[in-house]
Amino acid sequence: MKIEVVTIGDELLLGFTIDTNGAWLARELAAYGVTVVRRTSVGDGADEIAAGVGAALERTGAVITTGGLGPTSDDLTKPSVAALFGRAMYEDAQVVESLVRRWKAMGRTGDLPKSNLQQALVPEGAGILANAHGTAPGIWLEDERGRWVAMLPGVPREMRGLFADELLPRIRARLEGTPTVVRSHTIRTTGIAESVLSDRILSIAGLDLEGLSLAYLPGWEGVDLRLTARGLAPDKADARLARVAAVLRTAAGEHVYGEGHDDLAAAVLDELRRAGKRIAVAESCTGGLLGARLTAIPGASDVMLGGIIAYHNDVKMAALGVHAETLAAHGAVSEETAREMAAGVRRALGAEVGVAITGIAGPDGGTAEKPVGTVCIAVDGAGPAKSFRARMIGDRREVRERSAQSALSLVRRALLGTA
Amino acid sequence: MKIEVVTIGDELLLGFTIDTNGAWLARELAAYGVTVVRRTSVGDGADEIAAGVGAALERTGAVITTGGLGPTSDDLTKPSVAALFGRAMYEDAQVVESLVRRWKAMGRTGDLPKSNLQQALVPEGAGILANAHGTAPGIWLEDERGRWVAMLPGVPREMRGLFADELLPRIRARLEGTPTVVRSHTIRTTGIAESVLSDRILSIAGLDLEGLSLAYLPGWEGVDLRLTARGLAPDKADARLARVAAVLRTAAGEHVYGEGHDDLAAAVLDELRRAGKRIAVAESCTGGLLGARLTAIPGASDVMLGGIIAYHNDVKMAALGVHAETLAAHGAVSEETAREMAAGVRRALGAEVGVAITGIAGPDGGTAEKPVGTVCIAVDGAGPAKSFRARMIGDRREVRERSAQSALSLVRRALLGTA
């Protein structure tokens, strides 16, 4: 099955909202062999919605929209699509009832705001996709030729819940007997340039991708290698993906830290568990980002004790025991300071492993000797103490993100004995 | 001027990469009165690229593409667009030279990888958009009727630099004499539901939006109100935006914390500076996220000392001085514990203001009395000590983000005396 996704909203075209819905839908659908063949973003205007959805419907006969179902006057998806199907709108009593029930359940007082009632207007002959996660119900509209448009709300949390609860079952019901799928497999690498990785792979003797497509996806976490199988039976796709992934994994070697959506932070927590060690973090320029990365993983608390954000030098000395002489002789951004921070936080929190980051995230604070992006990272207690100095590229945000990723990578390699 | 943006890459359609380039380009262009009227994402295939770019070119005669200029074999943007324009490809000696220069400047040894040489192939008659931020140059292709396609790389940092350095000047040169612009103004609110805000605004006596469009943009930071003026001269647009924004700001009242892209963290830092106070953070379930929010703002170091990530209860007691009795009587997630954490971190780091978060981010750890999403937040040293307990909606990530935002909001209101 081929589907098009149309995301609706002036805020998308003006660039004030990043469209995460389109990507999420594509990922979910691909797992069921449904291919998103095009994604279009159009404005809030009725004409733009009708043009975008109409053209998509012509091409594939199967369209998912997100956005424009809210309680405000800029929400025109339902009437625009209803017009495409030649349907009138009516106020659905059941939707009104569920809106009122939800309003009361949230502990709100007074009557349902009039704006919310607009959400109860639905096209004639529509299927209502009940929204257990918010106020706007989704809409399923289908014509006599079986062509359909499913309208979902734009708020990501609501869209995701509604898709899983109500839309996916309808789509799956149409897939019975569909023999082929699109399946992907991603190998995650860090610490190697895209072109070097590509040359390594292209130089594999007798390289055979078996008809799979290979994409290089660089980002601040590293370069992901994405293999995609199209038009194969599920078993065949999985076998090919496994075979080719094994070849690529060998070529990328020590730079591979995971598969799929694996987070390096989760890999580090797993290594800590294997080693029977607990970690504490000491952060200067990242200001909590490394701790946030580790604690973003559910269940981190068994090996992650906590940390000290030592943004000010006084905190580095008082809370982490960094020596004033070290700061004077080498500066706050130095391997020496990073090593004392790592040892200090380990001691202060009673952890077996300490990791520290100190650097210049910019935009100000750089010098000729230590330009913006200079970062020193140290680990203590995972084998011999290690540290390194690096220059991270990118803006303040990227320098901080890359620093946290590099610190995680150092801890992992130290625990594995390959640092 | 009307432009379409086509973002290229299987990874976008498969949903493994979120398209941030389209939004960024739209934002930059809108400031110059250039409207992105549609955004399309297509796959890596030559046919898909040609179909997407070709249709966009028919509609507007002005197209920006991102992606598919990399050094690997899945990068087909240049030949596909060249074919649309009926142009052959050749290897550009100057591009080769700059690729070699960059390769050496990065301290790489050996010859330039062969994969990189593909980046030197350009369509005949093309303008080269030099890339000071990476290896792939951008391409400008124009036909005899003045219709053009500008091809930019997909890596956001490179795309942004190349756009500003090379493409924006070309676009601006075509705008001379264009009399009208699209301008937007955003008012940021937190702590009020979209529908309540909408009703407040609709109930303003004699409300006149003066022809501006108003969008409600809900997210975990709160609800943004975006006003947009289209087709007006710059002065007139600015004046209308200022007048209507003032009316909306009054209606939203105490919930307004900023304008445009203002970050609540920056507003808190400003209030701290005004009050002559420095802050320290104590974080349990957010694990460093609040510290990361504050330190993401350049120049935070004058009022942000640092913090303690007390993920484990031992750290809450040892480093923050939370009493064992408090934990036993009220639990780690309680206003009592949060208050002791806030007072403790203030004392430990020598700050004037302490703020603390403790909660259950999920997916596990919830109880009937304290379900997942229960969060307690406290502030100490900004007027009388304050604390509250709330139930945050959403998944682990949202609970953590909303908690950090709520803590910032509490600090701001405490400093302003409206908590």
Interface residues (C-beta under 8 A of the other chain):
Chain A: G9 D10 E11 L12 L13 L14 G15 F16 T17 I18 D19 T20 G22 A23 W24 L25 A26 R27 E28 A30 T35 V36 V37 R38 R39 T40 S41 V42 G43 D44 E48 G52 G70 P71 T72 S73 D74 R108 P113 K114 S115 N116 T135 V155 R157 V182 S184 T186 E194 S195 V196 S198 D199 L202 S213 L214 A215 Y216 L217 P218 G219 D224 R226 T228 V281 E283 C285 T286 G287 G288 L289 L290 G291 A292 R293 L294 T295 A296 P298 G299 A300 S301 M304 L305 G306 G307 I308 I309 A310 Y311 H312 D314 V315 A318 A319 A348 L349 G350 G362 P363 D364 I393 G394 D395 R396 R397 E398 R400
Chain B: G9 D10 E11 L12 L13 L14 G15 F16 T17 I18 D19 T20 G22 A23 W24 L25 A26 R27 E28 A30 T35 V36 V37 R38 R39 T40 S41 V42 G43 D44 E48 G52 G70 P71 T72 S73 D74 R108 P113 K114 S115 N116 T135 V155 R157 V182 S184 T186 A193 E194 S195 V196 S198 D199 L202 S213 L214 A215 Y216 L217 P218 D224 R226 T228 V281 E283 C285 T286 G287 G288 L289 L290 G291 A292 R293 L294 T295 A296 P298 G299 A300 S301 M304 L305 G306 G307 I308 I309 A310 Y311 H312 D314 V315 A318 A319 A348 L349 G350 G362 P363 D364 I393 G394 D395 R396 R397 E398 R400
